């Protein structure tokens, strides 16, 4: 899939909420990404910090499962990250 040429406004708003929550915890992208785990069959993987950074910029709109994993890693409710969308 080609990369977006313009960030999606809803994805940007979600990403801004993620960035604010991350900054409130005084953490890096690497800190948060390391806590985000997905079940890839039998292999546990963490999120790439660059991908999380692109989510914060609105270049990617994560699935609801990924959004919940991000919220959990930040110690916030998913509702708090999507409230202003």
N, CA, C and O of each residue as an XYZ file, in Angstrom:
340
protein
N       0.853     -1.175      0.000
C       0.000      0.000      0.000
C       0.895      1.233      0.000
O       1.840      1.316      0.785
N       0.604      2.186     -0.874
C       1.428      3.407     -0.909
C       1.256      4.234      0.357
O       0.202      4.240      0.993
N       2.319      4.921      0.689
C       2.297      5.785      1.862
C       1.355      6.962      1.622
O       1.269      7.485      0.511
N       0.664      7.362      2.653
C      -0.230      8.523      2.547
C       0.597      9.756      2.203
O       1.751      9.872      2.614
N       0.017     10.652      1.465
C       0.689     11.918      1.173
C       0.207     13.013      2.121
O       0.847     14.056      2.258
N      -0.925     12.763      2.770
C      -1.482     13.690      3.756
C      -1.948     12.854      4.941
O      -2.626     11.842      4.765
N      -1.587     13.274      6.131
C      -2.001     12.544      7.324
C      -3.513     12.668      7.519
O      -4.093     13.730      7.293
N      -4.135     11.582      7.936
C      -5.568     11.566      8.195
C      -5.869     12.364      9.467
O      -5.207     12.155     10.484
N      -6.848     13.269      9.437
C      -7.139     14.100     10.612
C      -7.525     13.294     11.862
O      -7.124     13.656     12.968
N      -8.280     12.230     11.707
C      -8.662     11.413     12.862
C      -7.435     10.690     13.407
O      -7.238     10.619     14.620
N      -6.608     10.153     12.501
C      -5.379      9.488     12.922
C      -4.445     10.488     13.609
O      -3.764     10.142     14.574
N      -4.414     11.719     13.116
C      -3.587     12.760     13.745
C      -4.065     13.061     15.157
O      -3.253     13.206     16.071
N      -5.371     13.154     15.342
C      -5.924     13.446     16.673
C      -5.609     12.301     17.636
O      -5.258     12.540     18.791
N      -5.733     11.059     17.163
C      -5.384      9.919     18.002
C      -3.897      9.966     18.339
O      -3.512      9.787     19.495
N      -3.067     10.204     17.334
C      -1.627     10.266     17.544
C      -1.220     11.353     18.518
O      -0.309     11.159     19.323
N      -1.881     12.485     18.452
C      -1.591     13.583     19.385
C      -1.936     13.176     20.816
O      -1.205     13.502     21.751
N      -3.046     12.465     20.983
C      -3.422     11.990     22.321
C      -2.392     10.983     22.845
O      -2.061     10.988     24.031
N      -1.891     10.128     21.961
C      -0.859      9.161     22.345
C       0.409      9.908     22.757
O       1.007      9.598     23.787
N       0.813     10.882     21.961
C       2.029     11.647     22.262
C       1.905     12.384     23.599
O       2.844     12.389     24.394
N       0.750     13.005     23.845
C       0.541     13.705     25.111
C       0.639     12.748     26.293
O       1.260     13.068     27.306
N       0.029     11.579     26.164
C       0.085     10.591     27.246
C       1.513     10.094     27.452
O       1.950      9.898     28.586
N       2.232      9.893     26.361
C       3.623      9.429     26.464
C       4.496     10.500     27.101
O       5.313     10.198     27.971
N       4.331     11.736     26.679
C       5.128     12.832     27.241
C       4.797     13.074     28.713
O       5.676     13.433     29.497
N       3.537     12.879     29.089
C       3.144     13.040     30.488
C       3.867     12.031     31.376
O       4.098     12.284     32.558
N       4.219     10.894     30.799
C       4.961      9.867     31.535
C       6.470     10.055     31.389
O       7.258      9.303     31.962
N       6.863     11.073     30.611
C       8.277     11.358     30.362
C       8.996     10.127     29.816
O      10.061      9.739     30.297
N       8.377      9.522     28.791
C       8.934      8.318     28.187
C       9.244      8.541     26.713
O       8.677      9.420     26.064
N      10.149      7.731     26.208
C      10.504      7.782     24.795
C       9.601      6.832     24.008
O       8.888      6.007     24.578
N       9.651      6.972     22.702
C       8.941      6.029     21.840
C       9.417      4.603     22.115
O       8.626      3.660     22.127
N      10.711      4.468     22.333
C      11.292      3.145     22.584
C      10.747      2.536     23.870
O      10.464      1.339     23.923
N      10.600      3.364     24.912
C      10.071      2.874     26.189
C       8.678      2.268     26.005
O       8.402      1.154     26.450
N       7.820      3.020     25.347
C       6.431      2.586     25.183
C       6.350      1.419     24.207
O       5.653      0.440     24.472
N       7.044      1.509     23.101
C       6.993      0.456     22.088
C       7.461     -0.880     22.651
O       6.941     -1.927     22.266
N       8.420     -0.857     23.543
C       8.937     -2.100     24.125
C       7.884     -2.806     24.975
O       7.938     -4.024     25.141
N       6.927     -2.050     25.515
C       5.874     -2.651     26.342
C       4.682     -3.131     25.529
O       3.820     -3.837     26.052
N       4.624     -2.759     24.260
C       3.493     -3.148     23.415
C       3.817     -4.493     22.784
O       4.768     -4.624     22.014
N       3.024     -5.469     23.119
C       3.267     -6.804     22.593
C       2.068     -7.279     21.796
O       0.918     -7.016     22.151
N       2.353     -7.973     20.729
C       1.289     -8.603     19.958
C       1.580    -10.092     19.868
O       2.736    -10.515     19.876
N       0.548    -10.858     19.785
C       0.688    -12.300     19.668
C       0.752    -12.642     18.188
O      -0.274    -12.645     17.509
N       1.922    -12.923     17.693
C       2.120    -13.268     16.291
C       2.282    -14.773     16.217
O       3.394    -15.298     16.167
N       1.148    -15.452     16.212
C       1.096    -16.919     16.332
C       1.720    -17.315     17.659
O       1.192    -16.965     18.715
N       2.811    -18.023     17.630
C       3.461    -18.443     18.868
C       4.588    -17.512     19.265
O       5.232    -17.727     20.293
N       4.838    -16.489     18.478
C       5.959    -15.580     18.721
C       5.437    -14.244     19.250
O       4.546    -13.642     18.652
N       5.993    -13.785     20.367
C       5.622    -12.482     20.922
C       6.543    -11.436     20.310
O       7.761    -11.613     20.297
N       5.981    -10.367     19.812
C       6.776     -9.303     19.218
C       6.393     -7.970     19.829
O       5.263     -7.788     20.281
N       7.332     -7.043     19.843
C       7.053     -5.697     20.319
C       6.811     -4.795     19.108
O       7.072     -5.182     17.969
N       6.318     -3.609     19.368
C       6.074     -2.650     18.294
C       7.368     -1.917     17.962
O       8.157     -1.606     18.854
N       7.580     -1.648     16.704
C       8.730     -0.871     16.270
C       8.511      0.582     16.715
O       7.452      1.149     16.446
N       9.482      1.185     17.383
C       9.320      2.580     17.833
C       9.058      3.552     16.683
O       8.349      4.544     16.859
N       9.619      3.277     15.517
C       9.368      4.163     14.357
C       7.901      4.111     13.962
O       7.307      5.135     13.623
N       7.318      2.921     14.004
C       5.901      2.776     13.680
C       5.047      3.548     14.688
O       4.098      4.231     14.304
N       5.384      3.439     15.972
C       4.654      4.192     16.985
C       4.793      5.692     16.735
O       3.826      6.435     16.907
N       5.973      6.146     16.333
C       6.175      7.552     16.005
C       5.321      7.988     14.824
O       4.804      9.105     14.805
N       5.173      7.106     13.836
C       4.338      7.427     12.679
C       2.859      7.442     13.061
O       2.077      8.200     12.487
N       2.474      6.612     14.025
C       1.101      6.682     14.545
C       0.890      8.041     15.205
O      -0.144      8.677     15.002
N       1.868      8.487     15.994
C       1.744      9.790     16.661
C       1.620     10.928     15.655
O       0.979     11.939     15.943
N       2.221     10.777     14.483
C       2.153     11.818     13.454
C       0.914     11.716     12.573
O       0.668     12.590     11.742
N       0.128     10.646     12.753
C      -1.088     10.478     11.962
C      -0.890      9.784     10.635
O      -1.805      9.765      9.812
N       0.285      9.209     10.400
C       0.542      8.501      9.145
C      -0.073      7.113      9.135
O      -0.299      6.542      8.068
N      -0.344      6.566     10.308
C      -0.978      5.250     10.413
C      -2.153      5.342     11.372
O      -2.097      6.054     12.375
N      -3.218      4.616     11.053
C      -4.375      4.499     11.939
C      -4.382      3.056     12.442
O      -4.715      2.142     11.687
N      -4.021      2.842     13.700
C      -3.922      1.478     14.197
C      -5.284      0.813     14.328
O      -6.310      1.480     14.459
N      -5.273     -0.520     14.291
C      -6.501     -1.274     14.531
C      -6.930     -1.040     15.975
O      -6.161     -0.522     16.784
N      -8.149     -1.421     16.285
C      -8.650     -1.250     17.646
C      -7.818     -2.086     18.621
O      -7.603     -1.674     19.761
N      -7.355     -3.242     18.186
C      -6.527     -4.095     19.043
C      -5.208     -3.390     19.349
O      -4.774     -3.358     20.501
N      -4.571     -2.826     18.325
C      -3.312     -2.107     18.532
C      -3.528     -0.861     19.375
O      -2.710     -0.549     20.240
N      -4.621     -0.148     19.133
C      -4.915      1.053     19.918
C      -5.058      0.700     21.397
O      -4.585      1.442     22.258
N      -5.705     -0.427     21.697
C      -5.853     -0.873     23.085
C      -4.496     -1.250     23.669
O      -4.233     -0.959     24.836
N      -3.630     -1.888     22.887
C      -2.291     -2.233     23.357
C      -1.485     -0.977     23.673
O      -0.737     -0.943     24.650
N      -1.638      0.046     22.851
C      -0.945      1.316     23.086
C      -1.449      1.943     24.385
O      -0.659      2.381     25.221
N      -2.775      1.979     24.545
C      -3.353      2.551     25.765
C      -2.862      1.799     26.994
O      -2.503      2.416     27.996
N      -2.845      0.476     26.923
C      -2.383     -0.322     28.060
C      -0.918     -0.024     28.381
O      -0.547      0.089     29.549
N      -0.092      0.103     27.349
C       1.329      0.390     27.554
C       1.534      1.770     28.180
O       2.510      1.994     28.895
N       0.612      2.688     27.908
C       0.702      4.037     28.469
C       0.009      4.150     29.825
O       0.101      5.183     30.489
N      -0.679      3.097     30.231
C      -1.376      3.124     31.513
C      -2.578      4.039     31.522
O      -2.921      4.611     32.557
N      -3.232      4.184     30.360
C      -4.430      5.018     30.262
C      -5.562      4.194     29.665
O      -5.329      3.137     29.078
N      -6.765      4.673     29.815
C      -7.920      4.019     29.206
C      -7.948      4.360     27.716
O      -7.617      5.478     27.321
N      -8.343      3.395     26.902
C      -8.473      3.655     25.471
C      -9.436      4.811     25.220
O      -9.232      5.614     24.310
N     -10.486      4.888     26.034
C     -11.466      5.968     25.897
C     -10.812      7.336     26.018
O     -11.240      8.288     25.366
N      -9.769      7.444     26.853
C      -9.074      8.722     27.004
C      -8.332      9.112     25.730
O      -8.200     10.298     25.426
N      -7.849      8.122     24.986
C      -7.110      8.414     23.748
C      -8.036      8.749     22.590
O      -7.621      9.429     21.651
N      -9.277      8.290     22.636
C     -10.201      8.523     21.509
C     -11.283      9.539     21.834
O     -12.128      9.833     20.989
N     -11.270     10.076     23.038
C     -12.341     10.966     23.484
C     -12.584     12.153     22.543
O     -13.735     12.498     22.273
N     -11.527     12.770     22.048
C     -11.679     13.987     21.239
C     -11.651     13.740     19.737
O     -11.457     14.671     18.957
N     -11.844     12.492     19.331
C     -11.844     12.217     17.893
C     -13.144     12.648     17.299
O     -13.351     12.504     16.094
